[in-house]
Amino acid sequence: MSSEDRQSHWQNVYTTRREKEVSWFQERPDVSVEFIVATGAGPDSAIVDIGGGASRLVDALLDDGYRSLTVLDLSEAALASSRDRIGRRAATVTWIAADITTWRPPQRYDVWHDRAAFHFLTDEKDKRAYLSRMEAALRVGGQAIIATFALDGPERCSGLPVARYDGASLAALFGPHFRLLANRVVEHRTPSGAAQVFQFSRFAFGH
Ligand SMILES: C[S@@+](CC[C@H](N)C(=O)[O-])C[C@H]1O[C@@H](n2cnc3c(N)ncnc32)[C@H](O)[C@@H]1O
């Protein structure tokens, strides 16, 4: 899928569906918050949510006192929807509309979080591009949290094919600079009541 096709797909999703009408909606992103806490991040740690969409993770992190937050997404409409929901505090967050496979990170981050964005990359070339962005964006000693559909999770999301993983297959793909620290299988309930099996993996980045 070209970058333009991806962008128009996701802009269309976020301009035609309300927040709670998408299968990945979560009222409270508890597992993501728990995994971020487990990194040992402090209030000034730089945290980036990759493919953050209109997720309420940024609200939860602001509530918990994190002050250096960035949300990146392909869809400007998704980011605008989060900004509108958050109100005044949105001005303290950095919002980036970009395709992760071509993004040039402007700084290093302590924590890289991705729930259900990486798994849309099914071409080897795109996976490699994602990995090189993640390596350029993380400080040495930083951590990455990658949540995807699990090996027995759905084969598609938002009408698009996805790649499914467990901790070991992600670790094999990411290579020796990423050490798997934790992995958990989590069942997500979509707003329409369907069960989807996700896996969350946390990695330490080093040389
Ligand atoms: C299934 S949604 C998950 C959104 C959010 N992380 C959550 O948990 O609610 C996938 C998100 O990834 C974004 N996305 C997909 N491909 C992307 C890419 N190549 N670069 C940046 N964002 C992308 C989409 O716009 C969408 O918001």
The ligand as an ORCA input file, in Angstrom:
! r2SCAN-3c Opt
* xyz 0 1
  C      -6.023      0.719     14.772
  S      -5.624      2.397     14.934
  C      -4.964      2.494     16.577
  C      -4.972      3.893     17.124
  C      -4.427      4.033     18.546
  N      -3.055      3.604     18.661
  C      -5.282      3.301     19.541
  O      -4.804      2.362     20.165
  O      -6.454      3.697     19.699
  C      -4.160      2.524     13.929
  C      -3.619      3.927     13.825
  O      -2.366      3.908     13.161
  C      -2.316      4.992     12.256
  N      -1.373      4.603     11.204
  C      -1.509      3.563     10.348
  N      -0.445      3.485      9.543
  C       0.386      4.506      9.905
  C       1.644      4.965      9.431
  N       2.265      4.357      8.426
  N       2.198      6.052     10.033
  C       1.558      6.683     11.056
  N       0.369      6.285     11.548
  C      -0.209      5.214     10.969
  C      -3.730      5.195     11.798
  O      -3.992      6.483     11.313
  C      -4.524      4.869     13.067
  O      -4.769      6.010     13.840
*
